[in-house]
Amino acid sequence: MRWVLFIFIVGACLALLLIVAAMSRHKKSATGEIHLVGSRARVDAELAPEGTVLIQGELWRARSADGSSIASHTIVEVVGLSGYLLLVER
């Protein structure tokens, strides 16, 4: 009888763990993307017109808002978002 109870408790704990893990995978990112608009970033890889920028210690994919090339190490401003792609301008 004790084995049945033990197996039930272990099974319930594993089921709960799997549910929590599945829920955390679908949780929306807490990076505050909407607050990035208006922030300044440094171009990490040249935007020609797409590359990467460093903003608040994170690397983000970015694209020049007007399609022009922007050299590496240039300071840019985030003017919009397209999914997880930042739109930037000098």
PyMOL Python script that loads the backbone (N, CA, C, O; Angstrom):
from pymol import cmd

cmd.read_pdbstr("""\
ATOM      1  N   MET A   1       0.820  -1.197   0.000  1.00  0.00           N
ATOM      2  CA  MET A   1       0.000   0.000   0.000  1.00  0.00           C
ATOM      3  C   MET A   1       0.869   1.269   0.000  1.00  0.00           C
ATOM      4  O   MET A   1       0.537   2.261  -0.648  1.00  0.00           O
ATOM      5  N   ARG A   2       1.982   1.215   0.737  1.00  0.00           N
ATOM      6  CA  ARG A   2       2.860   2.387   0.785  1.00  0.00           C
ATOM      7  C   ARG A   2       3.493   2.661  -0.573  1.00  0.00           C
ATOM      8  O   ARG A   2       3.701   3.818  -0.937  1.00  0.00           O
ATOM      9  N   TRP A   3       3.801   1.604  -1.329  1.00  0.00           N
ATOM     10  CA  TRP A   3       4.397   1.779  -2.645  1.00  0.00           C
ATOM     11  C   TRP A   3       3.433   2.464  -3.594  1.00  0.00           C
ATOM     12  O   TRP A   3       3.845   3.290  -4.409  1.00  0.00           O
ATOM     13  N   VAL A   4       2.176   2.136  -3.499  1.00  0.00           N
ATOM     14  CA  VAL A   4       1.167   2.758  -4.356  1.00  0.00           C
ATOM     15  C   VAL A   4       1.086   4.247  -4.055  1.00  0.00           C
ATOM     16  O   VAL A   4       1.033   5.067  -4.972  1.00  0.00           O
ATOM     17  N   LEU A   5       1.076   4.599  -2.771  1.00  0.00           N
ATOM     18  CA  LEU A   5       1.032   6.009  -2.377  1.00  0.00           C
ATOM     19  C   LEU A   5       2.299   6.729  -2.838  1.00  0.00           C
ATOM     20  O   LEU A   5       2.225   7.846  -3.349  1.00  0.00           O
ATOM     21  N   PHE A   6       3.457   6.098  -2.660  1.00  0.00           N
ATOM     22  CA  PHE A   6       4.724   6.687  -3.091  1.00  0.00           C
ATOM     23  C   PHE A   6       4.730   6.931  -4.600  1.00  0.00           C
ATOM     24  O   PHE A   6       5.112   8.011  -5.051  1.00  0.00           O
ATOM     25  N   ILE A   7       4.319   5.957  -5.365  1.00  0.00           N
ATOM     26  CA  ILE A   7       4.280   6.094  -6.826  1.00  0.00           C
ATOM     27  C   ILE A   7       3.292   7.180  -7.233  1.00  0.00           C
ATOM     28  O   ILE A   7       3.564   7.939  -8.163  1.00  0.00           O
ATOM     29  N   PHE A   8       2.160   7.267  -6.561  1.00  0.00           N
ATOM     30  CA  PHE A   8       1.179   8.307  -6.866  1.00  0.00           C
ATOM     31  C   PHE A   8       1.759   9.701  -6.607  1.00  0.00           C
ATOM     32  O   PHE A   8       1.603  10.602  -7.432  1.00  0.00           O
ATOM     33  N   ILE A   9       2.426   9.878  -5.468  1.00  0.00           N
ATOM     34  CA  ILE A   9       2.996  11.190  -5.124  1.00  0.00           C
ATOM     35  C   ILE A   9       4.102  11.570  -6.105  1.00  0.00           C
ATOM     36  O   ILE A   9       4.152  12.712  -6.562  1.00  0.00           O
ATOM     37  N   VAL A  10       4.980  10.642  -6.432  1.00  0.00           N
ATOM     38  CA  VAL A  10       6.051  10.916  -7.394  1.00  0.00           C
ATOM     39  C   VAL A  10       5.458  11.257  -8.759  1.00  0.00           C
ATOM     40  O   VAL A  10       5.914  12.195  -9.413  1.00  0.00           O
ATOM     41  N   GLY A  11       4.460  10.515  -9.189  1.00  0.00           N
ATOM     42  CA  GLY A  11       3.801  10.793 -10.472  1.00  0.00           C
ATOM     43  C   GLY A  11       3.147  12.160 -10.495  1.00  0.00           C
ATOM     44  O   GLY A  11       3.236  12.876 -11.492  1.00  0.00           O
ATOM     45  N   ALA A  12       2.483  12.531  -9.393  1.00  0.00           N
ATOM     46  CA  ALA A  12       1.837  13.840  -9.318  1.00  0.00           C
ATOM     47  C   ALA A  12       2.875  14.960  -9.367  1.00  0.00           C
ATOM     48  O   ALA A  12       2.660  15.978 -10.025  1.00  0.00           O
ATOM     49  N   CYS A  13       3.998  14.775  -8.673  1.00  0.00           N
ATOM     50  CA  CYS A  13       5.059  15.794  -8.694  1.00  0.00           C
ATOM     51  C   CYS A  13       5.655  15.941 -10.092  1.00  0.00           C
ATOM     52  O   CYS A  13       5.904  17.058 -10.546  1.00  0.00           O
ATOM     53  N   LEU A  14       5.882  14.835 -10.768  1.00  0.00           N
ATOM     54  CA  LEU A  14       6.419  14.898 -12.131  1.00  0.00           C
ATOM     55  C   LEU A  14       5.437  15.571 -13.086  1.00  0.00           C
ATOM     56  O   LEU A  14       5.836  16.360 -13.943  1.00  0.00           O
ATOM     57  N   ALA A  15       4.157  15.258 -12.934  1.00  0.00           N
ATOM     58  CA  ALA A  15       3.143  15.890 -13.783  1.00  0.00           C
ATOM     59  C   ALA A  15       3.117  17.393 -13.549  1.00  0.00           C
ATOM     60  O   ALA A  15       3.038  18.168 -14.502  1.00  0.00           O
ATOM     61  N   LEU A  16       3.184  17.811 -12.284  1.00  0.00           N
ATOM     62  CA  LEU A  16       3.196  19.241 -11.965  1.00  0.00           C
ATOM     63  C   LEU A  16       4.437  19.909 -12.543  1.00  0.00           C
ATOM     64  O   LEU A  16       4.355  21.014 -13.078  1.00  0.00           O
ATOM     65  N   LEU A  17       5.575  19.253 -12.441  1.00  0.00           N
ATOM     66  CA  LEU A  17       6.818  19.793 -12.996  1.00  0.00           C
ATOM     67  C   LEU A  17       6.721  19.965 -14.509  1.00  0.00           C
ATOM     68  O   LEU A  17       7.159  20.983 -15.045  1.00  0.00           O
ATOM     69  N   LEU A  18       6.159  18.992 -15.194  1.00  0.00           N
ATOM     70  CA  LEU A  18       5.996  19.087 -16.647  1.00  0.00           C
ATOM     71  C   LEU A  18       5.050  20.213 -17.036  1.00  0.00           C
ATOM     72  O   LEU A  18       5.291  20.911 -18.021  1.00  0.00           O
ATOM     73  N   ILE A  19       3.981  20.396 -16.276  1.00  0.00           N
ATOM     74  CA  ILE A  19       3.028  21.472 -16.562  1.00  0.00           C
ATOM     75  C   ILE A  19       3.698  22.829 -16.382  1.00  0.00           C
ATOM     76  O   ILE A  19       3.548  23.709 -17.230  1.00  0.00           O
ATOM     77  N   VAL A  20       4.435  23.007 -15.286  1.00  0.00           N
ATOM     78  CA  VAL A  20       5.123  24.282 -15.036  1.00  0.00           C
ATOM     79  C   VAL A  20       6.166  24.546 -16.117  1.00  0.00           C
ATOM     80  O   VAL A  20       6.300  25.681 -16.573  1.00  0.00           O
ATOM     81  N   ALA A  21       6.904  23.527 -16.532  1.00  0.00           N
ATOM     82  CA  ALA A  21       7.911  23.693 -17.584  1.00  0.00           C
ATOM     83  C   ALA A  21       7.261  24.093 -18.901  1.00  0.00           C
ATOM     84  O   ALA A  21       7.772  24.964 -19.605  1.00  0.00           O
ATOM     85  N   ALA A  22       6.145  23.468 -19.239  1.00  0.00           N
ATOM     86  CA  ALA A  22       5.447  23.805 -20.484  1.00  0.00           C
ATOM     87  C   ALA A  22       4.906  25.228 -20.436  1.00  0.00           C
ATOM     88  O   ALA A  22       4.966  25.942 -21.437  1.00  0.00           O
ATOM     89  N   MET A  23       4.384  25.648 -19.299  1.00  0.00           N
ATOM     90  CA  MET A  23       3.846  27.006 -19.171  1.00  0.00           C
ATOM     91  C   MET A  23       4.952  28.047 -19.273  1.00  0.00           C
ATOM     92  O   MET A  23       4.743  29.113 -19.853  1.00  0.00           O
ATOM     93  N   SER A  24       6.129  27.756 -18.719  1.00  0.00           N
ATOM     94  CA  SER A  24       7.216  28.733 -18.759  1.00  0.00           C
ATOM     95  C   SER A  24       7.762  28.911 -20.170  1.00  0.00           C
ATOM     96  O   SER A  24       8.273  29.982 -20.496  1.00  0.00           O
ATOM     97  N   ARG A  25       7.666  27.888 -21.013  1.00  0.00           N
ATOM     98  CA  ARG A  25       8.135  28.009 -22.402  1.00  0.00           C
ATOM     99  C   ARG A  25       7.253  28.948 -23.205  1.00  0.00           C
ATOM    100  O   ARG A  25       7.720  29.573 -24.156  1.00  0.00           O
ATOM    101  N   HIS A  26       5.993  29.055 -22.838  1.00  0.00           N
ATOM    102  CA  HIS A  26       5.051  29.882 -23.582  1.00  0.00           C
ATOM    103  C   HIS A  26       4.846  31.253 -22.951  1.00  0.00           C
ATOM    104  O   HIS A  26       4.046  32.053 -23.436  1.00  0.00           O
ATOM    105  N   LYS A  27       5.559  31.519 -21.883  1.00  0.00           N
ATOM    106  CA  LYS A  27       5.436  32.805 -21.205  1.00  0.00           C
ATOM    107  C   LYS A  27       6.060  33.895 -22.069  1.00  0.00           C
ATOM    108  O   LYS A  27       7.122  33.694 -22.658  1.00  0.00           O
ATOM    109  N   LYS A  28       5.408  35.031 -22.142  1.00  0.00           N
ATOM    110  CA  LYS A  28       5.915  36.155 -22.923  1.00  0.00           C
ATOM    111  C   LYS A  28       7.207  36.667 -22.305  1.00  0.00           C
ATOM    112  O   LYS A  28       7.352  36.712 -21.083  1.00  0.00           O
ATOM    113  N   SER A  29       8.125  37.045 -23.149  1.00  0.00           N
ATOM    114  CA  SER A  29       9.411  37.558 -22.713  1.00  0.00           C
ATOM    115  C   SER A  29       9.234  38.794 -21.842  1.00  0.00           C
ATOM    116  O   SER A  29       8.368  39.631 -22.096  1.00  0.00           O
ATOM    117  N   ALA A  30      10.061  38.893 -20.818  1.00  0.00           N
ATOM    118  CA  ALA A  30       9.964  40.016 -19.897  1.00  0.00           C
ATOM    119  C   ALA A  30      11.071  41.028 -20.149  1.00  0.00           C
ATOM    120  O   ALA A  30      11.538  41.676 -19.212  1.00  0.00           O
ATOM    121  N   THR A  31      11.498  41.174 -21.396  1.00  0.00           N
ATOM    122  CA  THR A  31      12.597  42.084 -21.691  1.00  0.00           C
ATOM    123  C   THR A  31      12.136  43.524 -21.854  1.00  0.00           C
ATOM    124  O   THR A  31      12.966  44.430 -21.924  1.00  0.00           O
ATOM    125  N   GLY A  32      10.842  43.750 -21.914  1.00  0.00           N
ATOM    126  CA  GLY A  32      10.334  45.107 -22.027  1.00  0.00           C
ATOM    127  C   GLY A  32      10.583  45.718 -23.389  1.00  0.00           C
ATOM    128  O   GLY A  32      11.046  46.853 -23.492  1.00  0.00           O
ATOM    129  N   GLU A  33      10.271  44.957 -24.451  1.00  0.00           N
ATOM    130  CA  GLU A  33      10.544  45.427 -25.807  1.00  0.00           C
ATOM    131  C   GLU A  33       9.923  46.798 -26.078  1.00  0.00           C
ATOM    132  O   GLU A  33      10.539  47.640 -26.731  1.00  0.00           O
ATOM    133  N   ILE A  34       8.725  47.020 -25.586  1.00  0.00           N
ATOM    134  CA  ILE A  34       8.025  48.272 -25.879  1.00  0.00           C
ATOM    135  C   ILE A  34       8.785  49.469 -25.301  1.00  0.00           C
ATOM    136  O   ILE A  34       8.685  50.576 -25.832  1.00  0.00           O
ATOM    137  N   HIS A  35       9.540  49.260 -24.225  1.00  0.00           N
ATOM    138  CA  HIS A  35      10.289  50.350 -23.604  1.00  0.00           C
ATOM    139  C   HIS A  35      11.590  50.652 -24.336  1.00  0.00           C
ATOM    140  O   HIS A  35      12.276  51.617 -24.001  1.00  0.00           O
ATOM    141  N   LEU A  36      11.935  49.848 -25.319  1.00  0.00           N
ATOM    142  CA  LEU A  36      13.164  50.076 -26.072  1.00  0.00           C
ATOM    143  C   LEU A  36      13.017  51.218 -27.070  1.00  0.00           C
ATOM    144  O   LEU A  36      14.010  51.843 -27.444  1.00  0.00           O
ATOM    145  N   VAL A  37      11.789  51.497 -27.505  1.00  0.00           N
ATOM    146  CA  VAL A  37      11.569  52.583 -28.469  1.00  0.00           C
ATOM    147  C   VAL A  37      11.985  53.897 -27.811  1.00  0.00           C
ATOM    148  O   VAL A  37      11.536  54.224 -26.712  1.00  0.00           O
ATOM    149  N   GLY A  38      12.842  54.642 -28.496  1.00  0.00           N
ATOM    150  CA  GLY A  38      13.369  55.893 -27.967  1.00  0.00           C
ATOM    151  C   GLY A  38      14.727  55.728 -27.304  1.00  0.00           C
ATOM    152  O   GLY A  38      15.399  56.719 -27.017  1.00  0.00           O
ATOM    153  N   SER A  39      15.141  54.490 -27.056  1.00  0.00           N
ATOM    154  CA  SER A  39      16.439  54.227 -26.430  1.00  0.00           C
ATOM    155  C   SER A  39      17.559  54.311 -27.456  1.00  0.00           C
ATOM    156  O   SER A  39      17.335  54.185 -28.661  1.00  0.00           O
ATOM    157  N   ARG A  40      18.758  54.524 -26.954  1.00  0.00           N
ATOM    158  CA  ARG A  40      19.936  54.550 -27.818  1.00  0.00           C
ATOM    159  C   ARG A  40      20.625  53.192 -27.761  1.00  0.00           C
ATOM    160  O   ARG A  40      20.603  52.507 -26.739  1.00  0.00           O
ATOM    161  N   ALA A  41      21.234  52.822 -28.881  1.00  0.00           N
ATOM    162  CA  ALA A  41      21.945  51.552 -28.991  1.00  0.00           C
ATOM    163  C   ALA A  41      23.227  51.778 -29.776  1.00  0.00           C
ATOM    164  O   ALA A  41      23.364  52.773 -30.488  1.00  0.00           O
ATOM    165  N   ARG A  42      24.170  50.844 -29.640  1.00  0.00           N
ATOM    166  CA  ARG A  42      25.420  50.900 -30.404  1.00  0.00           C
ATOM    167  C   ARG A  42      25.398  49.772 -31.426  1.00  0.00           C
ATOM    168  O   ARG A  42      25.121  48.620 -31.091  1.00  0.00           O
ATOM    169  N   VAL A  43      25.692  50.115 -32.673  1.00  0.00           N
ATOM    170  CA  VAL A  43      25.716  49.115 -33.741  1.00  0.00           C
ATOM    171  C   VAL A  43      26.877  48.161 -33.484  1.00  0.00           C
ATOM    172  O   VAL A  43      28.026  48.586 -33.363  1.00  0.00           O
ATOM    173  N   ASP A  44      26.569  46.873 -33.402  1.00  0.00           N
ATOM    174  CA  ASP A  44      27.584  45.848 -33.159  1.00  0.00           C
ATOM    175  C   ASP A  44      28.108  45.297 -34.482  1.00  0.00           C
ATOM    176  O   ASP A  44      29.318  45.235 -34.699  1.00  0.00           O
ATOM    177  N   ALA A  45      27.201  44.902 -35.357  1.00  0.00           N
ATOM    178  CA  ALA A  45      27.558  44.433 -36.703  1.00  0.00           C
ATOM    179  C   ALA A  45      26.874  45.374 -37.684  1.00  0.00           C
ATOM    180  O   ALA A  45      25.679  45.644 -37.564  1.00  0.00           O
ATOM    181  N   GLU A  46      27.629  45.867 -38.648  1.00  0.00           N
ATOM    182  CA  GLU A  46      27.129  46.865 -39.599  1.00  0.00           C
ATOM    183  C   GLU A  46      25.710  46.553 -40.067  1.00  0.00           C
ATOM    184  O   GLU A  46      25.383  45.415 -40.405  1.00  0.00           O
ATOM    185  N   LEU A  47      24.885  47.587 -40.077  1.00  0.00           N
ATOM    186  CA  LEU A  47      23.521  47.462 -40.590  1.00  0.00           C
ATOM    187  C   LEU A  47      23.563  47.765 -42.078  1.00  0.00           C
ATOM    188  O   LEU A  47      23.821  48.902 -42.474  1.00  0.00           O
ATOM    189  N   ALA A  48      23.313  46.760 -42.900  1.00  0.00           N
ATOM    190  CA  ALA A  48      23.405  46.946 -44.353  1.00  0.00           C
ATOM    191  C   ALA A  48      22.263  46.264 -45.091  1.00  0.00           C
ATOM    192  O   ALA A  48      22.561  45.364 -45.876  1.00  0.00           O
ATOM    193  N   PRO A  49      21.041  46.583 -44.930  1.00  0.00           N
ATOM    194  CA  PRO A  49      20.456  47.436 -43.897  1.00  0.00           C
ATOM    195  C   PRO A  49      20.174  46.700 -42.594  1.00  0.00           C
ATOM    196  O   PRO A  49      19.676  47.309 -41.648  1.00  0.00           O
ATOM    197  N   GLU A  50      20.489  45.366 -42.517  1.00  0.00           N
ATOM    198  CA  GLU A  50      20.187  44.612 -41.299  1.00  0.00           C
ATOM    199  C   GLU A  50      21.467  44.113 -40.647  1.00  0.00           C
ATOM    200  O   GLU A  50      22.415  43.731 -41.332  1.00  0.00           O
ATOM    201  N   GLY A  51      21.489  44.120 -39.307  1.00  0.00           N
ATOM    202  CA  GLY A  51      22.641  43.646 -38.544  1.00  0.00           C
ATOM    203  C   GLY A  51      22.244  43.500 -37.091  1.00  0.00           C
ATOM    204  O   GLY A  51      21.104  43.147 -36.788  1.00  0.00           O
ATOM    205  N   THR A  52      23.186  43.772 -36.182  1.00  0.00           N
ATOM    206  CA  THR A  52      22.882  43.676 -34.759  1.00  0.00           C
ATOM    207  C   THR A  52      23.304  44.944 -34.035  1.00  0.00           C
ATOM    208  O   THR A  52      24.240  45.633 -34.438  1.00  0.00           O
ATOM    209  N   VAL A  53      22.583  45.233 -32.948  1.00  0.00           N
ATOM    210  CA  VAL A  53      22.907  46.369 -32.092  1.00  0.00           C
ATOM    211  C   VAL A  53      22.975  45.885 -30.649  1.00  0.00           C
ATOM    212  O   VAL A  53      22.345  44.892 -30.283  1.00  0.00           O
ATOM    213  N   LEU A  54      23.743  46.596 -29.839  1.00  0.00           N
ATOM    214  CA  LEU A  54      23.847  46.314 -28.414  1.00  0.00           C
ATOM    215  C   LEU A  54      23.037  47.373 -27.688  1.00  0.00           C
ATOM    216  O   LEU A  54      23.318  48.567 -27.793  1.00  0.00           O
ATOM    217  N   ILE A  55      22.022  46.923 -26.946  1.00  0.00           N
ATOM    218  CA  ILE A  55      21.162  47.846 -26.218  1.00  0.00           C
ATOM    219  C   ILE A  55      20.881  47.266 -24.843  1.00  0.00           C
ATOM    220  O   ILE A  55      20.417  46.133 -24.721  1.00  0.00           O
ATOM    221  N   GLN A  56      21.162  48.042 -23.816  1.00  0.00           N
ATOM    222  CA  GLN A  56      20.957  47.639 -22.429  1.00  0.00           C
ATOM    223  C   GLN A  56      21.611  46.292 -22.138  1.00  0.00           C
ATOM    224  O   GLN A  56      21.046  45.462 -21.426  1.00  0.00           O
ATOM    225  N   GLY A  57      22.803  46.079 -22.689  1.00  0.00           N
ATOM    226  CA  GLY A  57      23.559  44.865 -22.437  1.00  0.00           C
ATOM    227  C   GLY A  57      23.116  43.642 -23.222  1.00  0.00           C
ATOM    228  O   GLY A  57      23.635  42.549 -22.995  1.00  0.00           O
ATOM    229  N   GLU A  58      22.165  43.800 -24.148  1.00  0.00           N
ATOM    230  CA  GLU A  58      21.668  42.676 -24.944  1.00  0.00           C
ATOM    231  C   GLU A  58      21.890  42.938 -26.420  1.00  0.00           C
ATOM    232  O   GLU A  58      21.774  44.074 -26.881  1.00  0.00           O
ATOM    233  N   LEU A  59      22.213  41.875 -27.168  1.00  0.00           N
ATOM    234  CA  LEU A  59      22.326  41.979 -28.622  1.00  0.00           C
ATOM    235  C   LEU A  59      20.957  41.752 -29.241  1.00  0.00           C
ATOM    236  O   LEU A  59      20.270  40.783 -28.917  1.00  0.00           O
ATOM    237  N   TRP A  60      20.566  42.654 -30.133  1.00  0.00           N
ATOM    238  CA  TRP A  60      19.282  42.561 -30.824  1.00  0.00           C
ATOM    239  C   TRP A  60      19.520  42.642 -32.321  1.00  0.00           C
ATOM    240  O   TRP A  60      20.434  43.335 -32.769  1.00  0.00           O
ATOM    241  N   ARG A  61      18.706  41.939 -33.097  1.00  0.00           N
ATOM    242  CA  ARG A  61      18.710  42.127 -34.544  1.00  0.00           C
ATOM    243  C   ARG A  61      18.087  43.485 -34.811  1.00  0.00           C
ATOM    244  O   ARG A  61      17.112  43.870 -34.165  1.00  0.00           O
ATOM    245  N   ALA A  62      18.651  44.205 -35.760  1.00  0.00           N
ATOM    246  CA  ALA A  62      18.150  45.542 -36.061  1.00  0.00           C
ATOM    247  C   ALA A  62      18.235  45.804 -37.552  1.00  0.00           C
ATOM    248  O   ALA A  62      19.014  45.180 -38.273  1.00  0.00           O
ATOM    249  N   ARG A  63      17.420  46.738 -37.993  1.00  0.00           N
ATOM    250  CA  ARG A  63      17.411  47.156 -39.393  1.00  0.00           C
ATOM    251  C   ARG A  63      17.332  48.678 -39.421  1.00  0.00           C
ATOM    252  O   ARG A  63      16.645  49.298 -38.609  1.00  0.00           O
ATOM    253  N   SER A  64      18.042  49.255 -40.362  1.00  0.00           N
ATOM    254  CA  SER A  64      17.976  50.692 -40.580  1.00  0.00           C
ATOM    255  C   SER A  64      16.574  51.044 -41.063  1.00  0.00           C
ATOM    256  O   SER A  64      16.072  50.436 -42.009  1.00  0.00           O
ATOM    257  N   ALA A  65      15.945  52.013 -40.425  1.00  0.00           N
ATOM    258  CA  ALA A  65      14.564  52.378 -40.755  1.00  0.00           C
ATOM    259  C   ALA A  65      14.421  52.853 -42.194  1.00  0.00           C
ATOM    260  O   ALA A  65      13.394  52.609 -42.827  1.00  0.00           O
ATOM    261  N   ASP A  66      15.453  53.536 -42.724  1.00  0.00           N
ATOM    262  CA  ASP A  66      15.358  54.049 -44.097  1.00  0.00           C
ATOM    263  C   ASP A  66      16.083  53.163 -45.110  1.00  0.00           C
ATOM    264  O   ASP A  66      16.163  53.511 -46.288  1.00  0.00           O
ATOM    265  N   GLY A  67      16.613  52.019 -44.662  1.00  0.00           N
ATOM    266  CA  GLY A  67      17.274  51.090 -45.575  1.00  0.00           C
ATOM    267  C   GLY A  67      18.732  51.396 -45.852  1.00  0.00           C
ATOM    268  O   GLY A  67      19.379  50.680 -46.615  1.00  0.00           O
ATOM    269  N   SER A  68      19.261  52.452 -45.242  1.00  0.00           N
ATOM    270  CA  SER A  68      20.663  52.807 -45.488  1.00  0.00           C
ATOM    271  C   SER A  68      21.593  51.948 -44.633  1.00  0.00           C
ATOM    272  O   SER A  68      21.165  51.314 -43.668  1.00  0.00           O
ATOM    273  N   SER A  69      22.874  51.940 -45.006  1.00  0.00           N
ATOM    274  CA  SER A  69      23.886  51.231 -44.219  1.00  0.00           C
ATOM    275  C   SER A  69      24.327  52.115 -43.065  1.00  0.00           C
ATOM    276  O   SER A  69      24.448  53.331 -43.213  1.00  0.00           O
ATOM    277  N   ILE A  70      24.567  51.494 -41.911  1.00  0.00           N
ATOM    278  CA  ILE A  70      25.075  52.215 -40.744  1.00  0.00           C
ATOM    279  C   ILE A  70      26.285  51.439 -40.242  1.00  0.00           C
ATOM    280  O   ILE A  70      26.202  50.239 -39.983  1.00  0.00           O
ATOM    281  N   ALA A  71      27.410  52.137 -40.107  1.00  0.00           N
ATOM    282  CA  ALA A  71      28.676  51.499 -39.733  1.00  0.00           C
ATOM    283  C   ALA A  71      28.658  50.983 -38.300  1.00  0.00           C
ATOM    284  O   ALA A  71      27.902  51.455 -37.451  1.00  0.00           O
ATOM    285  N   SER A  72      29.508  50.007 -38.066  1.00  0.00           N
ATOM    286  CA  SER A  72      29.684  49.443 -36.731  1.00  0.00           C
ATOM    287  C   SER A  72      30.144  50.534 -35.764  1.00  0.00           C
ATOM    288  O   SER A  72      30.841  51.465 -36.167  1.00  0.00           O
ATOM    289  N   HIS A  73      29.764  50.427 -34.510  1.00  0.00           N
ATOM    290  CA  HIS A  73      30.105  51.341 -33.412  1.00  0.00           C
ATOM    291  C   HIS A  73      29.367  52.673 -33.479  1.00  0.00           C
ATOM    292  O   HIS A  73      29.637  53.554 -32.662  1.00  0.00           O
ATOM    293  N   THR A  74      28.448  52.850 -34.420  1.00  0.00           N
ATOM    294  CA  THR A  74      27.656  54.075 -34.501  1.00  0.00           C
ATOM    295  C   THR A  74      26.542  54.013 -33.461  1.00  0.00           C
ATOM    296  O   THR A  74      25.949  52.956 -33.242  1.00  0.00           O
ATOM    297  N   ILE A  75      26.260  55.143 -32.824  1.00  0.00           N
ATOM    298  CA  ILE A  75      25.148  55.215 -31.874  1.00  0.00           C
ATOM    299  C   ILE A  75      23.878  55.519 -32.666  1.00  0.00           C
ATOM    300  O   ILE A  75      23.839  56.459 -33.459  1.00  0.00           O
ATOM    301  N   VAL A  76      22.845  54.715 -32.441  1.00  0.00           N
ATOM    302  CA  VAL A  76      21.574  54.863 -33.151  1.00  0.00           C
ATOM    303  C   VAL A  76      20.441  54.951 -32.134  1.00  0.00           C
ATOM    304  O   VAL A  76      20.620  54.653 -30.953  1.00  0.00           O
ATOM    305  N   GLU A  77      19.270  55.368 -32.618  1.00  0.00           N
ATOM    306  CA  GLU A  77      18.079  55.441 -31.771  1.00  0.00           C
ATOM    307  C   GLU A  77      17.038  54.458 -32.282  1.00  0.00           C
ATOM    308  O   GLU A  77      16.806  54.358 -33.487  1.00  0.00           O
ATOM    309  N   VAL A  78      16.414  53.738 -31.366  1.00  0.00           N
ATOM    310  CA  VAL A  78      15.356  52.796 -31.728  1.00  0.00           C
ATOM    311  C   VAL A  78      14.086  53.598 -31.996  1.00  0.00           C
ATOM    312  O   VAL A  78      13.617  54.345 -31.137  1.00  0.00           O
ATOM    313  N   VAL A  79      13.530  53.432 -33.211  1.00  0.00           N
ATOM    314  CA  VAL A  79      12.325  54.179 -33.585  1.00  0.00           C
ATOM    315  C   VAL A  79      11.103  53.277 -33.734  1.00  0.00           C
ATOM    316  O   VAL A  79       9.987  53.770 -33.901  1.00  0.00           O
ATOM    317  N   GLY A  80      11.304  51.961 -33.676  1.00  0.00           N
ATOM    318  CA  GLY A  80      10.163  51.063 -33.799  1.00  0.00           C
ATOM    319  C   GLY A  80      10.573  49.614 -33.655  1.00  0.00           C
ATOM    320  O   GLY A  80      11.750  49.283 -33.508  1.00  0.00           O
ATOM    321  N   LEU A  81       9.564  48.760 -33.703  1.00  0.00           N
ATOM    322  CA  LEU A  81       9.757  47.315 -33.586  1.00  0.00           C
ATOM    323  C   LEU A  81       8.993  46.614 -34.684  1.00  0.00           C
ATOM    324  O   LEU A  81       7.921  47.062 -35.091  1.00  0.00           O
ATOM    325  N   SER A  82       9.541  45.521 -35.159  1.00  0.00           N
ATOM    326  CA  SER A  82       8.839  44.646 -36.090  1.00  0.00           C
ATOM    327  C   SER A  82       9.072  43.232 -35.575  1.00  0.00           C
ATOM    328  O   SER A  82      10.027  42.570 -35.983  1.00  0.00           O
ATOM    329  N   GLY A  83       8.209  42.770 -34.685  1.00  0.00           N
ATOM    330  CA  GLY A  83       8.435  41.499 -34.001  1.00  0.00           C
ATOM    331  C   GLY A  83       9.611  41.660 -33.061  1.00  0.00           C
ATOM    332  O   GLY A  83       9.573  42.493 -32.156  1.00  0.00           O
ATOM    333  N   TYR A  84      10.670  40.861 -33.265  1.00  0.00           N
ATOM    334  CA  TYR A  84      11.881  40.977 -32.451  1.00  0.00           C
ATOM    335  C   TYR A  84      12.999  41.666 -33.222  1.00  0.00           C
ATOM    336  O   TYR A  84      14.174  41.496 -32.896  1.00  0.00           O
ATOM    337  N   LEU A  85      12.647  42.434 -34.230  1.00  0.00           N
ATOM    338  CA  LEU A  85      13.607  43.193 -35.026  1.00  0.00           C
ATOM    339  C   LEU A  85      13.420  44.667 -34.698  1.00  0.00           C
ATOM    340  O   LEU A  85      12.320  45.202 -34.837  1.00  0.00           O
ATOM    341  N   LEU A  86      14.497  45.327 -34.261  1.00  0.00           N
ATOM    342  CA  LEU A  86      14.424  46.754 -33.946  1.00  0.00           C
ATOM    343  C   LEU A  86      14.617  47.571 -35.209  1.00  0.00           C
ATOM    344  O   LEU A  86      15.446  47.234 -36.054  1.00  0.00           O
ATOM    345  N   LEU A  87      13.856  48.636 -35.337  1.00  0.00           N
ATOM    346  CA  LEU A  87      14.036  49.598 -36.426  1.00  0.00           C
ATOM    347  C   LEU A  87      14.771  50.786 -35.832  1.00  0.00           C
ATOM    348  O   LEU A  87      14.321  51.377 -34.851  1.00  0.00           O
ATOM    349  N   VAL A  88      15.919  51.139 -36.437  1.00  0.00           N
ATOM    350  CA  VAL A  88      16.767  52.185 -35.867  1.00  0.00           C
ATOM    351  C   VAL A  88      17.113  53.234 -36.917  1.00  0.00           C
ATOM    352  O   VAL A  88      17.020  53.002 -38.123  1.00  0.00           O
ATOM    353  N   GLU A  89      17.510  54.388 -36.415  1.00  0.00           N
ATOM    354  CA  GLU A  89      18.029  55.451 -37.295  1.00  0.00           C
ATOM    355  C   GLU A  89      19.116  56.193 -36.546  1.00  0.00           C
ATOM    356  O   GLU A  89      19.198  56.155 -35.318  1.00  0.00           O
ATOM    357  N   ARG A  90      19.973  56.891 -37.345  1.00  0.00           N
ATOM    358  CA  ARG A  90      21.071  57.661 -36.739  1.00  0.00           C
ATOM    359  C   ARG A  90      20.559  58.830 -35.958  1.00  0.00           C
ATOM    360  O   ARG A  90      21.348  59.582 -35.384  1.00  0.00           O
TER     361      ARG A  90
END
""", "prot")
cmd.dss("prot")
cmd.show_as("cartoon", "prot")
cmd.util.cbc("prot")
cmd.orient("prot")
